[in-house]
Amino acid sequence: MWAYILKRLLLMIPTVIGILLITFTIVQFVPGGPVEQMVSQLQGRDAGGEAGAARSESNYRGRQGVDAAKVEEIKKLYGFDKPAPERFLQMLGQFARLDLGKSFFHSKDVWQLIKEKLPVSITLGLWSFILVYSISIPLGIAKAVRAGTPFDTATTFVILLGYAIPSFVVGVILLVYFAGGSFVQWFPLRGITSTNWAELGAWDKVVDYLHHIVLPVSAIVLGGFAFITVLTKNSMLEEIRKQYVMTARAKGVPESKVLWRHVFRNAMIPVATGFPAAFLGAFFTGALLIETLFSLDGLGLLSYESVIRRDYPVVFGTLFIFTLIGLIAHLLRDLSYPLLDPRVKFD
């Protein structure tokens, strides 16, 4: 097993470099970078990412009236005075030292920005991840055991609603009904804590925190539990119909033992394969619209704004961290297979 782990860890190095190289190459052809935005700002124009899309360096000096020396100074400020291969190698060297650089627009280290946004992403990701799987797996098992019953039919209708309604739409509905939109105001509109949170006692802090996260976490859970439930049900049904289950029942093995010792472990293998994607989606990408809707400043919103503003240190820094976490999560997923299926060996 240790040889397998070492091999996977070594394979992570070219994988990370390849992902960064592809993204870096694409970025070189995307117009409206930080240099164009700074030139537009110097002229008093809106420096949105798409505003300077078609402007070239000759436009800076000529039609736009910005001095060539000033343009070179701006390029040097952002590191664009060096050739692209040199900038890429320099970035790899920084990442090897776990130095993610400094944001162009926030005037902070990327690590500091990630630490500031991480509590929101951990709150949304951890709670939604735990709740989704805590609801979906038992519900999927119950549907499989009671397949074709009124319970299965009724819960299927609920699951179809979960498929059809995205999380952000659920969030809007919750805001309208429970956050003072048109009905009651049981929950706050924004933030994960109150403004006077630091002044509260320990128990009041816990209550205030849970009070604030009810709506955003509920929106993510209600919009995301359907897929895992259906996957669990189908996996359980597939295993229940296999020959070894019929043999165990014929031998008089108790139904609960057949279900939990034999069927459950084999049925959870397809479900376990989705853990890394669900983990990363819950923590970093899946909560973007929820963060915007509930005015939560997390990693998803930071990544989106960085792409729009062409804040390349933040873009590549977060990409590097997300890629590492994703690869490690996939490794942990693979290492969990022997716990579910003893037939899997890493020889």
HELIX and SHEET records of a PDB file:
HELIX    1   1 TRP A    2  GLN A   28  1                                  27    
HELIX    2   2 PRO A   34  LEU A   42  1                                   9    
HELIX    3   3 GLU A   57  ARG A   61  1                                   5    
HELIX    4   4 ALA A   68  TYR A   78  1                                  11    
HELIX    5   5 ALA A   84  ALA A   96  1                                  13    
HELIX    6   6 VAL A  110  VAL A  145  1                                  36    
HELIX    7   7 PRO A  150  ALA A  164  1                                  15    
HELIX    8   8 SER A  167  PHE A  178  1                                  12    
HELIX    9   9 TRP A  197  GLU A  199  5                                   3    
HELIX   10  10 ALA A  202  ILE A  240  1                                  39    
HELIX   11  11 GLN A  243  ALA A  250  1                                   8    
HELIX   12  12 GLU A  255  LYS A  257  1                                   3    
HELIX   13  13 VAL A  258  VAL A  263  3                                   6    
HELIX   14  14 PHE A  264  ALA A  272  1                                   9    
HELIX   15  15 PHE A  275  LEU A  280  1                                   6    
HELIX   16  16 GLY A  281  THR A  285  3                                   5    
HELIX   17  17 LEU A  288  LEU A  293  1                                   6    
HELIX   18  18 LEU A  299  ILE A  308  1                                  10    
HELIX   19  19 TYR A  312  LEU A  340  1                                  29    
END                                                                             
